[in-house]
Every structure is written in structure tokens, then in C-alpha cells.
Amino acid sequence: MKENRLLDDIPLGTSGRTALEVAKDAALQAGQLLADRFYGAKEISYKGPGDVVTDVDKAAEVMLRAILAQEFPDMGFLGEESAGDRADQGYVWIVDPVDGTRNYAAGIPFVSLVIGLALDGEVLVGVTYDPLLKEMFHAQRGEGAYLNDTRLHVTDSTNLGESVIGMDLSYGHEGSLHALDIVKSFWPELWTLRIMGSSALGLSYVAAGRYHLYFHGHLSPWDQVAGMLLVEEAGGVVTDRHGKRATVYSDGIIASSKTLHSQFMRRTDGMEWRKPTRTTA
């Protein structure tokens, strides 16, 4: 398979370990920092309106970058707190040291960290780690998705109305209102809605069948890099708002099973949220 050839071509780390093994170990190390500091005082600052960053975000990213650079010195790096290389040019590690920083800063235990490896924009390895529940979601292209050692599968539900739908709101006011319009169009038929504050966990929960569908209007590469791979490897689909297979630079994202994704696209056809908001990079 093409996917397996791509995996076979990934160089081993300097320790002789695979990229996935290194990523999982790095997640455990940085995750321990997140867990140790969760209940303690944090230095909080703002990158923009509502866009929170803590000293733990910065320290965890420094740690992750150092581990990955030591193992794979010739690969690029793109992190939320330090930026870096393009995600679609050669081998690039893509990292979010704390996904759900507003939760983390407030002591709300819905937090994860994300590590992904892409080659020319195609995600080959993905890890989303919840350091508080000790849940390691991980996948390699063509090798399936797992929660710790358990194989994952998206939901087999066939009725979108009888579903748990997850979403999170963008920083943009107008886009968030359009997302809420979608929720109103499903209500009260919809069983339940979850806004967790961590898109990485939201996508991981789709892969695990906990959520039946997840959508978000604007994500960065580090938010979605692992979750996209997890959902696809669990048998689901991940597209942009127009129904095209998602990339790490996609304009909006919808993740679900094939059946429920099709229902969502039909039900939301013509709604404002589905219209383009920016040019996909």
C-alpha cells in the first residue's frame, strides 16, 4: 500500500525508535508536566482577544521541540507557540503543547497535547494525549487508530438526530453565530451537543465513537493534525466545509462516519456556516 511505503520511508530516530514511538514518549514526558502543573498557579497572558497562553504551554513546547529535534534533526517543526516551518513542505513535526489552554488556565479538565508528523502536508503519524485521564490516542497512516492498546472505530449510528455532536466556537463572532445556527436547525431533534473546548479531543472522540460528529469553523494545523488522521484511520471521513477531504490548512472541518457526514452535509446545505470564509493555504 502507498501508505505503508510512506511509513517505511520515515527515517528512524537517533535512538533507533520509530517516529510514532518517539512521539508517544514525548507526549508522555510533556503530559507529565501538564498534569503536574494543572492544579498549581500559572502565568497567563493573551495572544489576542480570548486567545490565552500560559507558561506551561511555552515550557511544554520547548520540551517537545528539544525531544523531536534530538531524534530527528533534519525534520522541520511547526508549533503553536513558536510557529516555524510550513506544514506542507517536507517532513514537519506539528505540535500543540496544550490544546484547550483556556480550560487548562481555568482548571477545567478537558485538555490534551498534540503531536503529528506530516510529509508534504500528508499526515503520517498522529498522537493526541489527555494527560489527566492518561488516554493516548495514536495512529499511523494505513495502520489503524488506537486508544492506548484498543483499536478504534467511528460510530455505526445511521441517524444524525440520535447522535452526540461535538463542536467548538471560533474566536470570530460571526462564524460562531453561524455555527450556532446549525445547532438551532437540528434542535430539538438532536440528542445532545457537547462543547468541550479542545478540538483535538473532539476529533479523537469521533475516532473512538464517543462523539458521532464534530465540526469547527476555523482550526490551525496543530489543532487538527492528529485528529484528522485518527478519524480516517478509525474508518471515518474528515472534510472541509465544502465536502472536500480536509488538509491541515482546511477552511473549516467536519469529522464523522461516512453515513452521518452525508446527512450533515445535506441538512446544512446552503447555510451560512458552509460558505467560504478564507482561502485555504
Backbone as a ProteinNet text record, in pm:
[ID]
protein_1_A
[PRIMARY]
MKENRLLDDIPLGTSGRTALEVAKDAALQAGQLLADRFYGAKEISYKGPGDVVTDVDKAAEVMLRAILAQEFPDMGFLGEESAGDRADQGYVWIVDPVDGTRNYAAGIPFVSLVIGLALDGEVLVGVTYDPLLKEMFHAQRGEGAYLNDTRLHVTDSTNLGESVIGMDLSYGHEGSLHALDIVKSFWPELWTLRIMGSSALGLSYVAAGRYHLYFHGHLSPWDQVAGMLLVEEAGGVVTDRHGKRATVYSDGIIASSKTLHSQFMRRTDGMEWRKPTRTTA
[TERTIARY]
83.7	0	87.5	36.5	111.5	139.8	38.3	55.8	170.6	177.6	282.5	420	426.7	554.8	599	501.8	536	588.7	524.8	571.3	709.8	730.4	860	972.7	938.8	1040.7	1077.2	996.2	1027.9	1155.6	1255.6	1378.7	1354.9	1432.7	1427.7	1495.2	1457.1	1521.7	1664.2	1737.8	1876.8	1887.9	1780.1	1777.4	1740.2	1706.3	1663.2	1514.2	1440.8	1296	1222.7	1098.8	1016.4	962.2	910	851.6	736.4	651.9	539.6	588.8	688	741.1	797.3	868.7	924.6	813.1	712	601.6	525.8	500.4	428.3	509.7	638.8	723.8	731.9	743.5	746.2	615.8	503.9	373.9	365.1	417.5	416.2	499.8	615.9	702.7	640	592.7	529.6	397.5	326	199.7	217	328.4	354.1	370.1	434.5	445.8	307.6	222.2	86.6	9.8	20.1	-52.4	0.9	132.8	193.3	154.4	138	108.9	-40.3	-124.2	-265.4	-332.3	-308	-375.8	-297.7	-180.5	-99.5	-118	-46.2	-51.7	17.4	-35.9	19.9	31.3	130.8	143.1	60.5	-37.5	-131.8	-114.4	-108.2	-104.5	-197	-209.2	-304.7	-234.6	-257.4	-205.3	-301.6	-426.1	-531.6	-657.8	-768.5	-893.8	-936.2	-937.6	-978.4	-875.5	-760.9	-658.9	-553.4	-569.2	-489.3	-364.4	-256.3	-136.5	-81.9	-29.2	30.5	178.8	248.8	389.9	408.7	306.3	315.7	312	225.9	225.4	366.8	430	561.8	666.8	662.9	761.5	742.9	617.4	590.4	634.7	614.5	657.5	809.7	878.3	1025.2	1071.4	1005.8	1041.3	1018.1	900.8	868.1	962.8	990.4	1079.6	1217.9	1266.9	1400.1	1405.1	1302.5	1299.4	1296.4	1208.1	1192.4	1315.8	1376.1	1495.9	1614.5	1624.4	1734.1	1720.7	1597.7	1574.5	1574.9	1522.8	1506.9	1558.3	1688.6	1744.3	1719.8	1689	1670.4	1524.9	1434.2	1292.5	1252.8	1152	1102.2	1015.8	975.9	895.2	799.7	673.6	571.3	494.6	504.4	436.5	347	244.8	151.3	219.6	310.3	367.3	491.4	555.3	679.6	676.9	562.9	549.1	658.8	718	822.5	796.7	813.6	807.9	664	647.3	519.5	490.3	360.9	322.3	320.3	336.2	322.5	450.6	564.3	692.9	790.3	803.2	892	837.4	926.4	888	880.1	765.6	747.3	672	728.1	656.2	564.5	439.7	339.8	289.1	298.2	279.2	187.6	95.6	19.9	46.9	123.7	162.5	46.7	-52.8	-173.8	-291.6	-371.9	-494.2	-607.2	-669.4	-765.6	-702.3	-622.3	-549.6	-643.5	-755.9	-849.8	-903.5	-928.3	-967	-854.5	-734.2	-619.2	-596.6	-604.9	-583.3	-690	-811.5	-923.4	-939.4	-855.7	-867.3	-979.1	-1019.5	-1123.4	-1053.8	-1082.7	-1000.3	-1034.5	-1044.6	-1058.3	-941.3	-831.8	-703.9	-631.2	-557.4	-476.1	-352	-259.4	-147.3	-141.8	-89.9	-96.2	42.9	74.8	198	163.1	199.9	177.3	300.1	317.1	425	363.5	394.2	342.1	457.3	429.5	522.8	454.1	501.6	440.3	290.2	252.5	113.6	31	79.3	7	46.8	-51	-22.3	4.3	118.4	158.5	149.5	172.7	173.3	99.5	14.9	-57.9	-77.6	-57.3	-78.4	-154.9	-263.5	-333.1	-335.2	-280.5	-267.6	-342.8	-431.2	-500.6	-422.7	-343.7	-255.7	-327.8	-451.5	-526.5	-597.5	-649.2	-711.9	-614.4	-492.8	-391.7	-441.7	-509.1	-558.2	-469.8	-406.9	-318.1	-386.9	-435.8	-492.4	-378.5	-362.9	-249.9	-283.2	-217	-241.5	-121.1	-105.4	-14.1	-95.3	-59.5	-131.4	-133.2	-254	-270	-261.1	-243.9	-223.6	-332.7	-437.6	-545	-521.6	-627.4	-623.1	-647.1	-583.4	-588	-604.1	-670	-670.1	-592.3	-474.5	-380.1	-358.1	-406.9	-386.4	-513.5	-621	-750.3	-776.5	-810	-839.6	-967.6	-968.1	-1081.5	-1161	-1292	-1381.7	-1482.4	-1512.2	-1615.4	-1750.9	-1849.7	-1983	-2043.3	-2130.3	-2207.9	-2352	-2379.3	-2512.6	-2548.1	-2675.8	-2721.8	-2818.7	-2840.7	-2938.3	-2870.8	-2851.7	-2785.6	-2864.2	-2996.4	-3077.6	-3054.7	-3013.1	-2987.9	-2837.7	-2776.9	-2630.8	-2582.5	-2458.8	-2385.3	-2296.1	-2327.3	-2249.8	-2160	-2034.9	-1940.5	-1905.4	-1877.8	-1835.3	-1758.5	-1687.6	-1628.4	-1642.5	-1644.2	-1666.5	-1534.1	-1532.7	-1414.6	-1402.9	-1287	-1269.8	-1354.6	-1381.7	-1460.5	-1607.1	-1664.2	-1802.9	-1901.3	-1886.2	-1982.4	-1980	-1860.6	-1850.2	-1911.7	-1896.5	-1955.9	-2107.6	-2162.9	-2308.3	-2359.7	-2286.1	-2327	-2322.6	-2223.1	-2215.5	-2334	-2371.4	-2486.6	-2616.4	-2621.4	-2739.1	-2756.3	-2645.8	-2654.1	-2713.9	-2667.5	-2721.4	-2871.1	-2912.4	-3055.2	-3136.5	-3077.6	-3151.2	-3173.6	-3088.9	-3104.3	-3190.4	-3198.4	-3266.8	-3417.4	-3502.6	-3469.6	-3453.8	-3445.8	-3429	-3299.6	-3196.2	-3064.6	-3067.5	-3004.9	-2999.8	-2925.3	-2803.6	-2725.6	-2608.3	-2559	-2448.4	-2340.9	-2215.5	-2104.3	-2008.8	-1976.5	-1872.3	-1766.1	-1655.2	-1556.8	-1441	-1412.1	-1302.2	-1167.9	-1166	-1043.5	-1080.3	-1045.9	-1078.7	-1004.7	-883.9	-808.1	-879.4	-932.7	-1010	-1139.9	-1203.6	-1327.3	-1308.7	-1203.8	-1175.2	-1138.9	-1063.2	-1028	-1152.1	-1247.5	-1370.5	-1454.8	-1447.4	-1514.1	-1449.7	-1317.6	-1247.6	-1285	-1308.2	-1341.5	-1489.3	-1572.3	-1715.2	-1788.9	-1720.3	-1785.8	-1871.2	-1814.2	-1890.2	-1927	-2044.5	-2083.6	-2039.3	-2023.2	-1978.8	-1918.8	-1818.8	-1758.3	-1736.6	-1768.6	-1740.5	-1685.6	-1605	-1540.9	-1515.2	-1532.5	-1522.6	-1383.9	-1288.8	-1154.9	-1054.2	-968.5	-863.7	-728.3	-625	-487.8	-430.6	-320.6	-264.4	-242.8	-192.4	-162.6	-288.7	-401.1	-525	-576.3	-560	-630.4	-540.7	-409.2	-319.9	-336.5	-339.8	-353.1	-496.4	-592.6	-732.6	-781.1	-735.6	-773.2	-731.1	-608	-557	-630.9	-656.2	-726.9	-863.4	-939.3	-1073.8	-1067.7	-979.9	-969.2	-926.3	-831.8	-784.2	-885.2	-982.9	-1091.5	-1210.2	-1194.3	-1298.5	-1389.8	-1358.6	-1443	-1391.3	-1457.2	-1416.5	-1398.7	-1305.9	-1281	-1273.2	-1364.6	-1366.8	-1368.3	-1345.4	-1368.4	-1518.1	-1556.5	-1698.9	-1766.7	-1686.5	-1741.3	-1749.5	-1702.7	-1707.3	-1581.6	-1478.3	-1350.7	-1264.2	-1190.9	-1105.1	-1018.2	-1019.3	-952.8	-801.2	-735.7	-591.9	-568.4	-442.6	-413.9	-441.1	-460.2	-491.1	-635.4	-723.3	-859.3	-941.2	-1037.4	-1133	-1252	-1243	-1347.4	-1329.2	-1388.9	-1368.1	-1493.9	-1524.6	-1637.2	-1585.1	-1599.6	-1548.5	-1659.3	-1675.2	-1781.4	-1765	-1865.1	-1874.3	-1920.8	-1903.8	-1946.4	-2096.4	-2174.7	-2320.7	-2366.1	-2318	-2362.5	-2304.7	-2186.1	-2129.3	-2217.7	-2264	-2352	-2480.9	-2537.4	-2660.4	-2637	-2524.6	-2492.1	-2478.6	-2411.6	-2391.7	-2524.7	-2614	-2745.3	-2825.9	-2824.5	-2904.5	-2855.8	-2727.9	-2671.2	-2644.7	-2683.8	-2660.2	-2723.3	-2644.9	-2694	-2685.3	-2651	-2640.6	-2511.8	-2513.2	-2400.3	-2269.8	-2275.7	-2152.3	-2080.3	-2155	-2097.4	-2029.5	-2046.7	-1989.9	-1844.1	-1761.9	-1619.6	-1599.2	-1499.8	-1465	-1323.7	-1238.2	-1099.6	-1045	-934.2	-869.2	-786.5	-805.6	-727.8	-584.1	-489.6	-347.1	-298.6
-119.6	0	125	231.2	356.1	406.9	396.6	448	377.2	243.3	168.8	203.3	228.8	269.7	403.2	495.6	624.3	606	516.2	490.3	427.2	333.3	265.9	363.4	471.5	568.4	667.1	673.5	765.9	718.4	802.5	758.4	730.5	639.8	615.1	730.2	747.2	848.1	808.1	899.9	871.6	760.8	736.6	628.9	495.2	494.9	372.8	347.9	440.6	424.3	483.7	435.6	489.6	626.5	697.2	829.3	819.7	716.9	702.1	674.9	589.7	560.6	686.4	764.9	889.8	986.4	998.5	1091	1052.2	924.5	879.4	906.1	880.4	906.3	1055.5	1137.1	1282.5	1330.8	1273.7	1311.7	1276.8	1161.9	1123.3	1219.4	1257.2	1347.1	1485.6	1542.8	1674.7	1666.5	1555.4	1537.9	1535.1	1480.2	1479.9	1622.4	1708.2	1849.5	1912.9	1887.4	1943.3	1895.3	1767	1711.3	1767.2	1776.9	1827	1971.7	2051	2193.4	2226.1	2126.5	2153.8	2227.6	2184.9	2245	2361.3	2389.7	2495.6	2629	2729	2862.8	2862.4	2943.9	2954.6	3101.4	3131.9	3265.8	3271	3360	3365.9	3496.9	3487.7	3606.3	3582.2	3683.4	3676.3	3709.1	3622.2	3646.4	3729.8	3736.2	3809.7	3798.1	3857.8	3850.5	3705.5	3665.6	3531.1	3423.3	3459.3	3361.8	3355.6	3259.1	3250.7	3166	3202.1	3118.8	3121.5	3009	3001.7	2969.4	2986	2949.3	2799.9	2720.4	2575.5	2542.3	2612.6	2594.6	2611.4	2720.8	2753.1	2651.1	2611.8	2515.6	2378.8	2338.3	2208	2206.4	2317.6	2321	2316.8	2386.5	2380.7	2236.5	2167.9	2029.1	1940	1952.9	1870	1896.4	2022.8	2057.5	1998.3	2003	1950.6	1799.5	1728.9	1583	1544.8	1610.1	1576.2	1614.5	1728.8	1772.6	1681	1631.3	1540.3	1409.9	1361	1234.4	1250.8	1363.5	1385.5	1525.4	1545.2	1680.2	1740.7	1658.4	1710.7	1739.7	1718.7	1743.1	1882.6	1939.3	2070.6	2064.2	2182.3	2191.4	2308.9	2285.2	2389.3	2375.1	2475.5	2471.1	2591.7	2574.6	2684.7	2805.9	2783.2	2895.4	2955.6	2882.6	2934.2	2939.2	2899.9	2896.2	2807.8	2847.4	2765.6	2738.8	2613.3	2576.7	2561.4	2559.5	2526.1	2378.6	2346.9	2209	2122.2	2182	2106.4	2105.6	2117.4	2120	2023.6	1903	1801.8	1740.8	1674.9	1620.1	1733.9	1746.8	1852	1795	1814.1	1785.6	1904	1874.9	1978.2	1954.2	2055.9	2036	2141.9	2096.7	2185.5	2138.7	2214.6	2168.1	2160.7	2247.2	2243.2	2279.7	2182.5	2211.4	2219.1	2335.4	2362.9	2447.8	2546.4	2628	2704.9	2751.7	2822.8	2730.3	2605.1	2507	2488.6	2471.3	2445.8	2560.9	2682.9	2800.2	2812.6	2766.4	2778.5	2656.8	2555.2	2434.5	2341.7	2351	2263.5	2146.1	2021.7	1907.6	1848.7	1934.2	1887.9	1946.9	1874.1	1925.2	1812.6	1847.6	1747.5	1814	1732.4	1782.4	1702.3	1764.8	1708	1703.7	1589.9	1575.3	1504.4	1563.8	1499.8	1513.1	1416.7	1422.9	1419	1520.9	1528.5	1527.3	1471.1	1475.5	1545.7	1664.7	1745.7	1763.2	1778.7	1804	1680.6	1561.9	1437.1	1387.7	1376.3	1336.9	1186.6	1149.3	1009	951.6	1034.4	991	1094.9	1050	1144	1091.3	1178.7	1145.4	1258.9	1225	1318.4	1255.1	1325.3	1268.4	1353.2	1287.7	1350.5	1314.7	1408.1	1374.4	1358.6	1403.8	1392.1	1257.5	1207.4	1074.8	965.5	1005.5	910.2	834.1	903.9	843.2	886.2	789	813.7	768	864.5	834.7	842.3	739	741.4	665.2	704.5	641.8	660.2	565.4	577.3	555.3	626.1	615.9	470.6	416.8	281.1	172.1	209.9	110.5	112.1	191.1	195.7	299.6	324.7	420.6	346.7	395.8	326.4	425.1	378.4	444.5	353.6	396.8	310.2	186.5	69	-51	-99.8	-24.6	-67.1	-4.7	-86.8	-38.8	44.6	154.2	246	233.9	260.7	264	376.4	448.9	552.1	485.8	566.5	515.1	442	346	281.3	331	439.4	500	547.4	538.1	580.9	698.1	753.7	861.7	980.4	1087.2	1205.6	1265.8	1252.9	1307.4	1237.3	1111.4	1033.7	1026.4	1142.2	1147.7	1243.1	1221.6	1317.1	1396.8	1522.3	1608.4	1699.5	1705.7	1794.6	1911.6	2023.6	2142.2	2232	2327.3	2435.1	2562.4	2674.2	2803.1	2869.5	2934.4	3007.6	3139.3	3203.6	3334.6	3440.1	3420.2	3516.4	3513.5	3628.7	3639	3588.8	3633.5	3598.2	3448.4	3392.1	3249.6	3165.2	3208.7	3135.7	3140.4	3255.2	3265.6	3173.2	3161.6	3072.1	2926.4	2892.7	2756.7	2727.8	2825.3	2807.4	2797.1	2861	2846.4	2701.1	2632.9	2490.8	2411.9	2440.1	2370.6	2395.4	2519.5	2551.8	2478.9	2457.3	2389.3	2241.9	2183.9	2043.9	2028.1	2131.9	2124.1	2137	2058.6	1965.7	1821.1	1797.1	1659.4	1597.6	1678.9	1631.1	1577.7	1462.9	1405.5	1496.3	1532.6	1615.2	1680.2	1788.2	1865.2	1881.7	1874.7	1893.9	1999.8	2097.3	2195.7	2177.1	2113.6	2070.7	2167.8	2245	2339.6	2284.9	2164	2106.5	2036.9	2098.1	2038.1	1906.4	1896.3	1772	1657.1	1682.3	1579.1	1552	1657.1	1638.3	1543.6	1562.7	1474.8	1334.5	1325.1	1193.8	1118.6	1191.9	1127.8	1077.5	1144.5	1090.5	957.9	953.4	829.4	716.5	750.1	649.7	614.5	682.8	657.4	722.9	805.5	877.1	990.7	1068.3	1165.2	1097.9	1133.8	1081.3	1174.7	1301.9	1400.4	1518.3	1580.1	1700.9	1800	1928	2030.4	2156.1	2227.7	2350.3	2440.5	2569.8	2662.9	2710.1	2700.7	2753.2	2690.1	2605.8	2542.1	2566.4	2560.7	2570.8	2430.3	2417.6	2283.8	2204.3	2268.2	2196.4	2152.5	2215.3	2174.5	2041.5	2019.3	1910.8	1802.4	1820.3	1730.3	1585	1558	1419.7	1370.4	1455.4	1414.5	1375.4	1446.2	1411.1	1268.4	1235.2	1101	997.1	1026.6	932.9	896.3	996.9	970.7	887.9	924	847.7	704.1	685.8	550.6	469.8	537.4	468.5	441.6	469.6	439.4	554.6	674.5	790.5	877.7	990.6	1088.2	1223.8	1301.3	1436.8	1526.6	1622.7	1713.1	1858.1	1947.6	2088.4	2116.2	2240.4	2274.5	2252.9	2232.2	2213.1	2065.9	1977.1	1834.7	1777.7	1860.3	1814.5	1760	1651.5	1591.8	1699.3	1699.7	1805.8	1792.8	1907	1914.6	1990.4	1999.3	2071.4	2220.6	2269.9	2410.9	2432.5	2337.2	2345.4	2459	2502.8	2606.7	2539.8	2523.3	2452.4	2302.6	2229.6	2085.1	2015.7	1900.7	1816.2	1673.5	1606.3	1471	1380.6	1265.7	1173.7	1042.2	955.6	838.9	885.1	801.3	838.3	865.6	782.2	796.2	926	954	1074.4	1200.4	1191.4	1306.4	1345.3	1247.2	1275.5	1341.4	1293.7	1353.5	1497.6	1522.5	1657.8	1751.9	1706.9	1791.6	1824.3	1728.4	1754.3	1850.4	1828.6	1911.1	2055.1	2077.7	2212.3	2280.5	2217.9	2275.5	2414.5	2512	2648.1	2735.4	2678.6	2758.7	2841.6	2953.2	3046.6	2980.9	2892	2830.3	2752.5	2701	2619.2	2702.4	2832.9	2918.1	2952.1	2976.8	3004	3125.4	3115.8	3228.7	3278	3194.1	3233.4	3140.9	3178.9	3097.2	2989.2	2864.9	2755.3	2764.3	2757.4	2768.7	2645.4
0	0	0	-62	-67	72.8	163.3	298.4	369.2	353.8	420.6	365	233.8	175.9	234.1	253.2	312.5	454.1	531	666.6	665	573.4	565.3	532.8	464.3	424.2	535	641.1	750.4	819.2	829.6	896.5	1044	1099.4	1242.8	1316.5	1442	1523.8	1558	1615.3	1650.8	1754.9	1829.7	1928.4	1866.8	1736.6	1671	1679.4	1739.5	1752.7	1633.1	1612.2	1504.8	1543.7	1444.7	1470.3	1568.6	1555	1647.8	1788.8	1803.2	1936.5	2000.9	1924.7	1977.6	2014.7	1928.4	1954.7	2080.8	2099.1	2218.7	2344.9	2339.2	2455.3	2484.9	2380.6	2400.2	2462	2417.2	2472.6	2620.6	2658.1	2799.3	2883.4	2832.2	2908.5	2924.2	2814.8	2823.4	2897.9	2880.4	2950.9	3101.3	3147.5	3291.3	3343.9	3265.1	3303	3313.1	3214.2	3216.6	3338.6	3368.8	3482.8	3614.4	3626.3	3749.9	3777.6	3673.7	3690.1	3684.4	3662.3	3636.1	3751.8	3873.8	3988.7	4049.9	3998.2	4054.9	3985.4	4035.4	3976.2	3840.3	3749.7	3615.5	3577	3496.3	3440.3	3312.5	3309	3197.7	3122.3	2991.4	2905.8	2787.8	2702.3	2591.4	2460.1	2361	2226.1	2143.5	2187.7	2118.9	2201.4	2157.1	2232.2	2256.3	2383.2	2419.4	2393.3	2336.6	2298.2	2407.9	2498	2619.5	2596.4	2663.8	2666.5	2808.5	2854.4	2987.3	2976	3086.5	3087.6	3066	3098.7	3078.4	2929.2	2852.3	2706.6	2651.3	2691.6	2636.7	2679.4	2806.6	2856	2791.2	2773.8	2711.9	2566.5	2495.1	2355	2344.2	2432.4	2433.1	2455.7	2548.8	2577.4	2455.8	2394.4	2278.7	2162.5	2139.8	2027.7	2049.1	2171.7	2200.6	2179.6	2225.1	2209.6	2062.2	1986.6	1845.2	1764	1797.3	1724.8	1751.9	1874	1906	1828	1814.5	1744.3	1591.9	1545.1	1400.6	1364	1368.4	1349.8	1212.1	1112.9	977.5	943.4	1037.2	1011.1	1057.1	991.5	1029.7	1154.3	1201.2	1323.1	1310.4	1345.6	1349.1	1479	1565.3	1694	1713.4	1796	1817	1878.4	1972.2	2046.2	1980.7	1891.3	1832.6	1680.9	1621.5	1475.1	1416.5	1302.8	1243.4	1097.4	1055.2	914.5	865.3	732.8	672.5	699.3	715.4	743.3	619.2	501.7	377.3	294.5	362.5	292	358.7	300.9	355.7	483.4	558.6	688.9	790.1	854.2	954.4	1074.4	1191.8	1315.9	1346.2	1378	1406.8	1548.4	1633.1	1776.8	1836.6	1919.3	2008.1	2150.4	2228.8	2361.7	2460.1	2443.7	2526.1	2436.8	2401	2327.4	2429	2435.7	2541.7	2650.3	2607.5	2705.2	2796.8	2743.3	2830.9	2939.3	2905.4	3006.4	3107.8	3056.9	3143.4	3240.6	3189.9	3274.5	3382.1	3351.3	3445	3535.4	3516.3	3596.9	3553.2	3426.8	3371.4	3302.9	3342.6	3299.8	3163.4	3062.5	2924.2	2845.8	2846.3	2796.8	2723.6	2621.7	2553.4	2496.2	2450.9	2372	2242.8	2139.2	2004.5	1942.1	1881.3	1804	1673.9	1562.3	1433.3	1345.8	1257.7	1159.5	1020.6	940.3	803.7	704	587.9	475.7	360.6	326.2	220.3	243.5	370.5	406.2	434.1	398.9	426.2	565.1	654.1	791.8	797	850.7	857.3	997.4	1097.7	1237.4	1319.2	1410.9	1495.1	1635.9	1732.8	1873.7	1939.7	2006.1	2094.3	2232.2	2330.1	2464.1	2564.5	2639.8	2751.8	2877.8	2932	3043.6	3176.6	3183.4	3308.3	3318.3	3206.7	3203.6	3160.2	3121.9	3073.4	2950.6	2861.1	2738.1	2621.1	2557.7	2444.8	2316	2238.4	2107.4	2006	1923.9	1830.6	1703.4	1595.4	1465.4	1375.1	1284.2	1171.3	1044.1	940.4	813.5	763.6	744.6	693.9	798.1	927.4	1032.6	1139.3	1121	1219.1	1327.1	1404.4	1515	1645.7	1751.1	1879.4	1994.4	2100.3	2230.3	2322.9	2362.9	2432.1	2344.4	2384.5	2302.9	2235.3	2243.3	2190.4	2054.3	1955.9	1820.7	1822.7	1749.2	1747.2	1618.4	1630.5	1515.7	1537	1431.4	1441.7	1463.9	1499.3	1527.6	1407.8	1437.9	1331.6	1329.4	1402.8	1401.8	1261.4	1227.5	1094.6	1100.7	1220.4	1236.5	1303.3	1228	1282.5	1397.8	1395.2	1503.1	1635.2	1629.8	1750.9	1775.8	1780.7	1786.4	1894.5	1934.5	2017.2	1922.5	1905.4	1816.4	1899.7	1861.5	1927.1	1837.2	1897.5	1824.1	1919.5	1866.2	1944.8	1864.5	1933.9	1869.5	1833.5	1719.6	1675.3	1751.3	1740.1	1801.5	1730.9	1602.3	1526.8	1565.7	1592.2	1638.6	1533.7	1410.1	1306.2	1276.4	1266.6	1239.8	1349.2	1473.8	1585.3	1580	1543.9	1530.6	1421.2	1312	1203.6	1249.1	1331.4	1384.9	1476.2	1556.7	1645.3	1565.9	1450.2	1363.7	1319.4	1296.4	1261.4	1376.6	1496.7	1613.9	1626.7	1609.7	1619.8	1514.4	1396	1289.5	1322.2	1405.5	1445.4	1570.8	1650.1	1779.1	1759	1834	1942.1	1897.9	1766	1718.5	1769.4	1779.6	1820	1962.4	1983.8	2117.1	2214.6	2179.1	2270.4	2197	2254.6	2198.3	2304.4	2262.4	2354.5	2299.9	2383.4	2354.2	2461.9	2426.5	2525.3	2539.9	2435.9	2446.1	2403.2	2347.9	2292.3	2162.6	2051.4	1921.8	1901.6	1954.6	1940.7	2010.3	2129.2	2197	2123.1	2071.2	1996.7	1879.8	1802.4	1689.5	1736.7	1844.6	1898.7	1944.9	2000.7	2047.4	1930.8	1816	1696.6	1658	1657.7	1623.8	1718.9	1845	1945.9	1949.1	1868.9	1869.8	1984.8	2063.1	2173.2	2118.8	2029	1950.4	1818.3	1767.7	1637.3	1524.5	1556.9	1457.8	1532.3	1471.5	1527.2	1413.9	1440.5	1339.6	1405.1	1328.5	1377.4	1257.6	1276.7	1165.8	1131.2	1223.7	1193.9	1288.5	1234.2	1312.9	1247.7	1329.3	1280.2	1262.7	1188.1	1165.6	1293.7	1398.5	1522.1	1596	1571.1	1635.9	1581.8	1451.7	1385.2	1327.4	1333	1260.7	1304.7	1434	1479.8	1466.1	1499.8	1496.9	1359.4	1256.6	1120	1087.1	1121	1093.8	1177	1303.3	1390.3	1333.7	1291.2	1239.5	1112	1020.7	896	922.5	1013	1042.2	1123.5	1183.8	1254.4	1162.8	1033	936.1	902.1	951.4	926.1	814.1	796.2	695.4	762.4	709.9	757.8	635.4	627	512.3	558.8	462	490.2	479.3	494	496.2	361	256.3	122.1	82.5	170.1	142.5	81.9	66.1	11.6	124.9	97.2	200.3	264.9	396.4	471.2	463.9	472.8	492.4	622.5	663.3	787.1	774.3	652.6	631	585.5	611.8	558.5	618.2	538.8	577.1	644.9	776	848.9	837.8	932.8	936	986.1	924.4	964.2	969.4	1083.4	1101.4	1152.9	1089.7	1129.5	1054.7	1069.5	982.5	845.2	744.8	609.7	605.7	674.1	671.3	735.5	856	926.2	863	808.2	738.1	620.5	545	430.8	476.6	587.5	639.9	683.2	748.9	793.4	674.6	569.8	452.5	385	378.8	318.9	405.3	535.7	625.5	631.5	610.8	625.6	491.9	383.4	250.9	241	198.7	181.8	305.2	421.2	543	540.8	612.2	608.8	652.2	750.4	800.4	691.9	596.2	489.7	380.4	383.2	278.7	310.6	208.1	230.6	320.2	408.5	494.6	470.5	414.2	386.7	280.4	224	122.3	189.4	147.9	203	154	246.1	210.6	136.5
[MASK]
+++++++++++++++++++++++++++++++++++++++++++++++++++++++++++++++++++++++++++++++++++++++++++++++++++++++++++++++++++++++++++++++++++++++++++++++++++++++++++++++++++++++++++++++++++++++++++++++++++++++++++++++++++++++++++++++++++++++++++++++++++++++++++++++++++++++++++++++++++++++++

